[in-house]
Amino acid sequence: MHSDIILVIVVVTALGFDFTNGFHDTANVVATGISTRALPPKLAVTLAAILNFVGAFLSLKVAATVGKDIVDSGSITMTIVFAGLIGAIAWNLITWYFGLPSSSSHALIGGLVGASFVAHGADSILGEGLLSKVVIPALIAPVLAFLVAGLSILITYRVVGRLRPGPVNRGFRLGQWASSGLLALSHGTNDAQKTMGIITLALVAHGSIDPNHFHVPTWVVVSSASAIALGTYSGGWRIIRTMGSRIIKMDPAQGFAAQGAGAASILAASHAGFPLSTTHVISGAVMGSGAAKRLSAVRWGVAGNMMVAWLLTIPAAAIIGGAVYGVTSIFGDGAAGPLVVSVASLVLLASLFARRARRGSILTAAEG
């Protein structure tokens, strides 16, 4: 009975994380199209939500990586999964509050690693999988996207440099409909998979799935795809502003190049089963498309702040995940610990959003 209650809490928390992943990472998909005026904001977010949902059904390799190759599934309990999820959600909300496009993927992995480490020590962490499938791709992918986007924009400017700007910009804005859609699809193939892997890991810990026959149930795929699509539709407008205009001021050709480079990198990672940070990839592509035009076009101070957030993500989420596990373990192995933490988290979230709402109403009244 207690294990069933914990499983329900873990599944709901995982879908909550998936939702925050959607609104946190909306900027990755739509910011470039909105900033170049290729797509109206509401339409861009709607299309991204639909294609995120569709993309979640295209591959399950990333889900398998998260479920089997990061931590020892045999030593994982549902309480560890719950603590890791809370660590990831907390870091997502902290970076969202400050408008920093950090990695939801690395927050999830960091939270899970931190909780597992506190529970069972370093032996529960699969170092080889963490290094080869998370750390190394995290270093290579944004650099690759930077180079591909930069090379693409150099070639593009050479081809269209003598043509009239008006028709060229209109053509690239139309092209951004396709590149934005492909980026949204690729986002679904990678980011929705992480929640699927986490829920399946919880089902393994619950005893519902044999760890030797790891598979993702259909209901997990559908619910995870739906949660990230709803989160995407909700939009993360603070981060959209950072991604769309604060790093560089893009023209349609740069937007097209950045989206194309980002989508290609993410699709390749999904095919290989790497739980890639879409934030890292598209940010690298945006900076590459700007730097290729001229280095001063990139606001390197904003980019530097983002890089600091990236470096902090895994250790920060790990610390929070480990601390949450420590709190839940005080209440034993039953459902009491997760219930207490869930209620406390909901109260904290409610107060945070109420504070933001009051601040918004005060600003509106002052402007009026």
RAJO-V984229 format. One record per helix or strand of 3 or more residues. SS is the DSSP state (alpha for helix, beta for strand). FROM is the first residue (numbers start at 0). LEN is the number of residues. Records with the same first field share a line. If there is no record, write none. Layout:
# RAJO-V984229
SS = FROM-LEN / FROM-LEN
This chain:
# RAJO-V984229
alpha = 1-34 / 40-15 / 60-8 / 72-3 / 77-20 / 103-17 / 121-3 / 126-34 / 164-42 / 210-3 / 217-17 / 236-10 / 251-21 / 277-16 / 294-3 / 299-31 / 335-32
